[in-house]
Amino acid sequence: MKSSFFRFKTAAAALFIAASVITSCKKDKDDALAPAPAPAPTLSISPQQSTVVFNADGTPDGNAAFTVAANQSAWNAVSSQTWCKVAKTATGFTVSADANATTAAPTPATVTVTATGATAIVINVTQAARATLSISPQQTVIAFAADGTTSDNATFTVSTNQSAWDAVSSQTWCKVTKNANGFTVSADANTAFIAPAPAPATVTVTAAGAAAIVIEVTQAAATGFTETGVTGVSFDMVAVAGGTFTMGAAAGDTEADSDEKPAHEVTLSDFYIGRFEVTQALWLAVTGSWPGTAPSSGYGLGDNYPAYYVSWNDIQTFITALNQQTGKNYRLPTEAEWEYAARGGAQSEGYRYSGSNTLGDVAWYSSNSGYRAHAVGTKAGNELGIFDMSGNVWEWCSDWYSSSYYTSVAQTNPAGPVNGSFRVRRGGSWGGNAAACRVSYRNSYTPGYRNYNLGFRLACSSN
C-alpha cells in the first residue's frame, strides 16, 4: 500500500513538471512575436539658444543659424511675425530679419520649432529700432583763433534713441567735454609766439547703429593776438619774429637823404606791432575825448579811420590809460622795430615801400588820396599782413631823433639817442610824395606837435 502511494506521487510530480515546461515554452514563443515599444519623440537644436537679437539694419547681433536633431521623420520651424524670416537648410534653419526703417522696434517674434509628439522649442526674436542721432545746432565746422577763442558755436545738444552715445576728438589740442545733454568743443591756446596752424581735428559723434556725425575743427596759426580788453573796440597785434636786417637806405638809392645812411646791421628780439594804425574809435574808447582839435570829415572821419591830431605826448597819456584797461604794456614801436616790420620782417621781399614796389597798391599818398585820410586796411598789406605802413598818416615812433644816429656799427635792439628835441615819425602820409613813403625814410617833429596827417600804431614786447 505504501509502495503504491509512492508511485502515484512520483507520477503526479512528473505530470506537473511536464505541464510547466509546456506552458513556459508557449510563453517564450508569444514573447518573441510581440513588437518592441516605439522610442519617445526627441527634438533639439544646436546651439541651445532661446533668443536672437537683430540690429535695425537686419544684421544679427549674435548667432542666428541652428542645427536640428529629431528622431521624427519631419520637423518644422515657423515665425510668428512677417519681419522675421525662417529659411530651412539641409541640417537646420536660419533666422533672418528685414531691415527696420522705422524709429520704433517691431513686435517681438517667436520662432517655434516642432516635431510630432516632441516638446516644441521656442526662440524669442527681437529687433532694434532704427538708430537715430542728431546734434543741435546742426553745425559741422568750428574755427578757433590761436588763443583758443571762437565766434562759432561750440556747444551742442545730442538727441538719440540709443542708450549711449559718444563724441571724440582726433587731435589732442581739440577737447570734447560731455555733459548731461550733449558736449562742448574747446581748443588749447596756441601759446607759441609764432607757430603754424595745428593739424585740423574732427569731432566724431556716434551712437550704436546710427550714422556718425563729423564736425571739422580748425585753429589759426599763432601770428599775433586780438586785444579785447577795451570796452566796445578790439584790435589786432601781429607777431614779428626777431631777426637781423639791414636798416637804412640801400646803396644807390638816389632819393635817400643823408640821415638814412649808412645802412647798418640791426638785430631785434621778437615783438608785436599793430596790424592797423590806431583808429578814431579806439582812441575815444580809451580816452573818451580828443586832446585838441578833433578829426573832421575834411581830413577823414569815422570809427575805422586813423586817429590824428595827436602828439607824441598825447599818445603817452593814451597808452597809460590803455595799459590800465588791458593789463598789458603797450608802447610805441622803436624806430628800428618800425622799419623792420615795414620791410616785412623775416619774410621781407625787399620792397621799396611797405609791401610792394608799386606804391599805389599799398598806400594812400598825394597822388591817390584826394588829400584826406582813408579807413585803415583799405590798401594791400605787406608780407606780415600789416597795413598802411606806407602812406595814410605819419606814425610816431618812441625814439628821439638824430640825423647822425646811424653808424656802420652793428646794433642790437637800438632805442635811439638818449635825449633830443624831436621824436621820430615814419611812413609818409596821404599828403606826402612817394619818396616819403619809402621804408627807410626818416622824419621828426617836436613831441607836442599835432597835425591832421599824423597818427601812430602800437607795439609791445613778446613777453
C-alpha positions in Angstrom: 0.0 0.0 0.0 2.7 2.4 0.9 4.6 1.5 -2.3 1.6 2.2 -4.4 1.1 5.6 -2.9 4.8 6.5 -3.6 4.4 5.6 -7.2 1.3 7.7 -7.5 3.0 10.7 -6.0 6.0 10.4 -8.3 3.8 10.2 -11.4 1.9 13.3 -10.3 5.0 15.3 -9.9 6.2 14.3 -13.3 3.0 15.4 -14.9 3.3 18.8 -13.2 6.8 19.4 -14.4 5.8 18.5 -17.9 2.9 20.9 -17.9 5.1 23.7 -16.6 7.6 23.1 -19.4 4.9 23.3 -22.0 3.5 26.5 -20.5 6.9 28.0 -20.3 7.7 27.2 -23.9 4.4 28.8 -25.1 5.1 32.0 -23.2 8.6 32.3 -24.7 7.1 31.9 -28.2 4.5 34.6 -27.6 7.1 37.0 -26.3 9.3 36.6 -29.3 6.4 37.5 -31.7 5.3 40.8 -29.9 6.7 44.2 -31.4 9.2 46.4 -29.4 7.7 49.6 -28.0 8.3 52.9 -30.1 11.0 55.3 -28.7 9.9 58.6 -27.2 10.0 61.5 -29.8 13.0 63.8 -29.4 13.8 67.3 -30.7 16.7 69.6 -30.1 18.6 72.5 -31.6 22.2 73.5 -31.6 23.2 75.8 -30.2 20.7 75.6 -27.4 19.8 79.3 -27.7 16.4 80.8 -26.8 16.9 84.3 -28.1 18.0 86.0 -31.3 18.5 89.8 -31.5 18.7 91.7 -34.7 20.0 95.2 -35.4 17.9 97.7 -37.2 19.7 97.1 -40.5 18.7 93.4 -40.3 22.1 92.0 -39.2 22.0 89.6 -36.3 23.7 90.6 -33.0 25.0 87.0 -32.4 24.1 83.6 -33.8 21.1 83.1 -36.0 21.8 79.7 -37.6 20.7 76.4 -36.0 21.1 72.7 -36.5 18.1 70.5 -35.8 18.3 67.0 -34.3 15.0 65.0 -34.3 14.1 61.3 -34.3 10.9 62.1 -36.2 10.6 62.0 -39.9 9.6 65.6 -40.1 10.1 68.8 -38.2 9.3 72.4 -38.8 10.2 76.0 -37.8 7.8 78.9 -38.1 8.0 82.6 -37.3 5.1 84.5 -35.8 5.9 87.8 -37.5 6.4 88.7 -41.1 9.5 90.8 -40.5 11.2 87.7 -39.0 12.0 85.1 -41.6 12.9 81.4 -41.2 14.9 79.6 -44.0 15.2 75.8 -43.6 18.5 74.2 -44.6 19.7 70.6 -45.1 20.6 70.3 -41.5 18.5 73.0 -39.7 17.4 76.6 -40.3 18.5 80.2 -40.2 16.6 83.1 -38.8 16.8 86.5 -40.6 15.1 89.9 -40.3 14.0 92.6 -42.7 15.8 95.9 -42.2 13.8 98.2 -39.9 13.4 101.6 -41.4 11.3 103.0 -38.5 12.3 104.6 -35.2 10.2 102.0 -33.3 11.1 98.4 -32.6 8.8 95.9 -34.3 6.5 93.5 -32.4 8.7 90.7 -31.0 8.6 87.4 -32.9 8.8 83.8 -31.8 10.3 81.1 -33.9 8.7 77.8 -32.9 10.4 74.5 -33.8 8.2 71.4 -33.7 8.3 67.7 -34.4 5.3 65.3 -34.0 5.0 64.3 -30.4 8.1 66.2 -29.2 8.1 69.3 -26.9 8.2 72.4 -29.1 11.3 74.7 -28.9 10.6 78.4 -28.8 13.2 81.1 -29.8 12.3 84.7 -28.9 13.4 87.1 -31.7 13.6 90.9 -31.3 14.9 93.7 -33.5 16.1 97.2 -32.5 14.5 100.4 -33.8 16.4 102.3 -36.4 19.1 104.2 -34.5 18.7 108.0 -34.6 21.4 110.5 -33.8 21.4 114.3 -34.2 23.0 117.4 -32.8 21.7 120.9 -32.3 22.6 123.2 -33.8 23.3 121.2 -36.9 26.8 122.7 -37.4 29.7 120.9 -38.9 32.5 123.5 -38.8 34.2 125.3 -35.8 37.1 127.7 -36.3 39.2 128.6 -33.3 41.6 131.6 -33.1 45.2 130.9 -32.0 44.3 132.0 -28.4 41.6 129.3 -28.2 38.6 131.5 -28.6 35.9 131.2 -31.3 33.0 133.2 -32.6 31.4 130.0 -33.8 29.0 127.9 -31.6 30.9 125.2 -29.8 28.2 123.7 -27.5 25.9 121.0 -28.8 22.8 119.1 -27.6 22.7 115.4 -28.6 19.5 113.5 -29.4 19.4 109.8 -29.9 17.2 106.8 -29.3 20.1 104.7 -28.3 21.2 104.0 -24.7 24.6 105.5 -25.2 26.5 108.0 -27.4 30.0 109.3 -27.6 31.9 112.3 -29.0 35.7 112.0 -29.6 38.3 114.4 -31.0 41.0 113.2 -33.3 43.6 115.8 -32.0 44.9 116.5 -28.5 44.7 120.3 -28.9 40.9 120.0 -29.6 39.0 119.0 -26.4 35.5 117.5 -26.0 33.7 117.8 -22.7 30.5 115.8 -22.3 27.6 116.9 -20.2 24.1 115.7 -19.3 22.6 116.9 -22.6 25.5 117.0 -25.1 29.0 118.3 -25.3 31.2 121.3 -25.7 34.2 121.6 -28.0 37.2 123.7 -26.9 40.8 124.4 -28.0 44.0 124.8 -26.2 45.6 128.2 -26.8 48.4 128.1 -29.4 50.8 129.8 -27.0 53.9 129.8 -29.2 54.9 133.3 -30.2 54.7 132.3 -33.8 53.5 128.8 -34.8 51.8 127.2 -37.8 48.2 126.2 -37.5 47.8 122.7 -35.9 46.6 119.8 -37.9 42.8 120.1 -38.3 40.7 118.0 -35.9 37.5 116.1 -36.3 35.0 115.6 -33.6 33.0 112.4 -34.3 29.7 111.9 -32.6 28.5 108.2 -32.6 25.7 106.0 -31.3 25.3 102.3 -32.0 23.7 101.7 -35.4 23.4 105.4 -36.3 25.3 107.3 -38.9 28.1 109.2 -37.3 28.2 113.0 -37.3 31.5 114.7 -38.0 32.4 118.2 -37.0 35.5 119.7 -38.7 37.6 121.8 -36.2 40.4 124.2 -37.2 42.7 126.6 -35.3 44.5 129.6 -36.7 48.3 129.9 -36.7 49.8 131.8 -33.9 50.7 135.1 -35.7 49.6 137.5 -33.1 46.6 138.2 -30.9 43.4 140.3 -30.7 43.2 142.7 -27.8 39.7 142.6 -26.4 40.3 144.5 -23.1 38.9 147.8 -24.3 35.2 148.1 -24.0 33.5 148.1 -27.4 36.6 148.0 -29.5 39.1 145.3 -30.3 42.4 145.5 -32.3 44.9 143.1 -33.7 48.6 142.8 -32.8 50.9 141.0 -35.3 53.7 138.8 -34.1 57.0 139.8 -35.6 59.7 137.2 -35.2 63.0 138.8 -34.3 66.0 138.7 -36.6 68.8 140.6 -38.2 68.2 143.1 -41.1 69.9 145.9 -42.9 68.5 149.2 -41.7 68.8 152.4 -43.7 68.8 153.3 -47.4 70.2 150.8 -49.9 73.3 151.8 -51.7 72.5 153.6 -54.9 69.1 154.9 -53.7 69.1 158.3 -55.3 66.1 159.5 -53.2 67.8 158.7 -49.9 68.6 161.6 -47.5 71.8 161.6 -45.5 70.1 160.7 -42.3 69.2 157.3 -43.8 72.9 156.4 -44.1 74.9 154.4 -43.6 73.0 151.2 -44.0 73.9 149.1 -41.0 73.1 145.7 -39.4 70.5 145.6 -36.7 69.3 142.6 -34.6 65.9 142.7 -32.9 64.1 140.5 -30.5 60.5 139.2 -31.0 57.8 141.8 -30.7 54.2 142.6 -31.6 53.0 145.6 -33.7 49.6 146.8 -34.6 48.1 145.4 -37.7 46.5 148.8 -38.3 47.1 152.3 -37.3 45.2 153.2 -34.1 41.7 154.2 -35.1 39.5 157.0 -34.0 37.1 154.5 -32.4 39.9 153.0 -30.3 41.2 156.5 -29.2 37.8 157.5 -28.0 37.1 154.2 -26.3 40.3 154.6 -24.3 40.3 158.3 -23.5 36.7 159.5 -24.2 37.8 162.7 -25.9 40.3 164.4 -28.2 43.2 166.3 -26.7 42.8 169.2 -29.0 41.3 169.5 -32.5 39.0 166.6 -33.3 39.2 164.7 -36.6 36.9 166.1 -39.3 35.2 164.9 -42.4 37.5 167.1 -44.5 40.6 165.0 -43.4 38.8 161.7 -42.8 36.2 160.9 -40.1 34.9 157.6 -38.9 35.4 154.8 -36.5 37.8 152.9 -38.8 39.8 156.0 -39.8 43.2 156.6 -38.3 43.4 158.8 -35.2 45.2 162.1 -36.0 45.7 165.5 -34.4 47.6 163.5 -31.6 51.0 164.5 -30.4 53.7 162.2 -29.1 52.9 163.5 -25.6 49.2 162.9 -26.1 50.0 159.3 -27.0 51.8 158.7 -23.7 48.7 159.6 -21.9 46.6 157.3 -24.2 49.0 154.4 -23.6 48.9 154.8 -19.9 45.1 154.6 -19.9 45.2 151.7 -22.4 47.6 149.6 -20.2 45.4 150.2 -17.2 42.4 148.9 -19.1 44.1 145.9 -20.6 46.7 144.9 -18.1 49.4 144.9 -20.8 52.4 147.0 -21.6 51.7 148.7 -24.9 54.1 151.3 -26.2 55.2 153.0 -29.4 57.5 150.9 -31.6 61.2 151.8 -31.7 62.3 153.2 -35.0 64.2 150.0 -35.7 61.1 147.9 -34.9 59.0 150.1 -37.2 61.4 149.8 -40.1 61.8 146.0 -39.7 58.1 145.5 -39.6 57.5 147.8 -42.6 60.1 145.8 -44.6 58.2 142.6 -43.8 60.4 141.3 -41.0 62.0 137.8 -41.7 59.6 137.4 -44.6 60.8 140.6 -46.4 60.8 140.6 -50.2 63.0 143.7 -50.2 60.3 146.1 -51.5 60.9 149.9 -51.7 57.6 150.6 -50.0 55.9 148.5 -47.3 54.5 145.5 -49.2 55.2 146.5 -52.8 57.4 148.3 -55.3 54.1 149.8 -56.6 53.2 152.4 -54.1 49.5 152.8 -55.2 48.9 149.2 -54.3 49.7 149.6 -50.7 49.5 153.3 -49.8 47.3 156.4 -49.7 49.5 159.3 -50.7 49.3 162.6 -52.6 48.7 161.0 -56.0 45.6 158.9 -55.0 44.3 160.1 -51.6 42.2 163.1 -52.5 44.2 164.8 -49.8 42.5 163.1 -46.9 43.0 160.1 -44.7 41.2 156.8 -45.6 39.8 154.0 -43.5 42.7 151.7 -42.3 43.4 148.5 -44.1 41.8 149.5 -47.4 45.0 149.1 -49.4 47.0 145.8 -49.5 49.1 144.7 -46.6 52.7 143.8 -46.5 54.5 140.4 -46.1 53.4 140.2 -42.5 49.8 141.3 -43.1 50.4 144.8 -41.7 48.6 147.7 -43.4 49.3 151.4 -44.1 52.9 151.4 -43.0 53.5 153.4 -46.2 51.1 156.4 -46.5 47.7 157.3 -44.9 49.1 159.0 -41.8 52.6 159.5 -40.4 53.3 157.3 -37.5 55.1 158.3 -34.3 58.0 156.1 -33.0 59.3 156.1 -29.5 62.9 157.3 -30.3 64.4 160.7 -30.0 65.6 161.8 -33.5 69.2 162.5 -34.5 70.3 163.0 -38.1 73.6 161.4 -37.2 72.4 158.5 -35.2 73.2 155.9 -37.8 76.6 154.3 -37.8 78.2 151.4 -39.5 78.4 149.6 -36.2 76.0 146.7 -35.8 73.3 147.2 -33.1 71.0 145.0 -31.1 67.6 146.4 -30.1 68.6 150.0 -30.6 66.3 152.5 -28.8 67.6 155.7 -30.3 69.5 158.6 -28.8 69.2 159.1 -25.0 67.8 162.6 -25.5 66.9 165.2 -28.1 64.4 167.8 -29.1 62.4 165.9 -31.8 60.7 162.5 -31.9 60.9 160.2 -34.9 57.9 159.8 -37.2 57.8 157.3 -40.1 55.9 156.1 -43.2 54.8 159.2 -45.1 51.1 160.2 -45.4 48.2 160.9 -47.6 49.6 164.4 -48.3 53.2 163.3 -49.0 55.1 162.2 -52.1 56.3 158.8 -52.9 59.8 159.4 -51.6 58.5 160.0 -48.1 56.7 156.6 -48.2 59.9 154.6 -48.6 60.5 152.2 -45.8 63.9 153.8 -45.0 62.7 157.4 -45.0 63.1 159.3 -41.7 61.4 162.4 -40.3 60.7 164.0 -37.0 58.6 166.6 -35.1 58.6 168.0 -31.6 56.8 165.8 -29.0 53.9 168.3 -28.6 53.2 168.6 -32.3 49.7 167.7 -33.6 48.7 167.6 -37.3 45.9 166.4 -39.5 48.2 163.8 -41.1 50.0 162.5 -38.0 48.9 159.4 -36.1 50.5 156.2 -34.7 50.4 152.4 -34.2 51.0 150.4 -31.1 53.7 147.9 -30.2 54.5 145.6 -27.3 57.3 143.2 -26.4 56.7 139.5 -26.9 56.9 138.7 -23.1 
